[in-house]
Amino acid sequence: MYAVIQTGGKQYRVAEGDVVDIELLPEEAGAAIDFERVLLIVDGKQVKVGRPFVEGARVSARILDHGRGDKVMIIKFRRRKHHMKRQGHRQWFSRVEITGIGTGA
């Protein structure tokens, strides 16, 4: 059984027991959360597709910790103009463990 959830403007395919890095959540580490924006649930051969979300479906998760991703270098360069600008960026994320998938009847 797996589901597709939407959080932080992105979509993730999750199954029970998966550990996923998602956009930073405001809750503390160790907190339990529910994702109610479930786009799809697949249970064997039974498929539930939402329009846009599956009614009553819920994916439960537990926040393991918060962290920062690898550094991404941004380089702006203008040829023949003696101009180059470098900048780095590290995106914050929350690492969550999926604890359950509720089908919503």
Buried (B, 14 or more C-beta within 10 A) or exposed (E): EBBBBBBEEEEBEBEBEBEBEBEEBEEEEEEEBEBBBBBBBBEEEEEBEBEEBBEEBBBBBBBBEBEEEEEEEEEEEEEEEEEEEEEEEEEEBBBBBBBEBBBBE
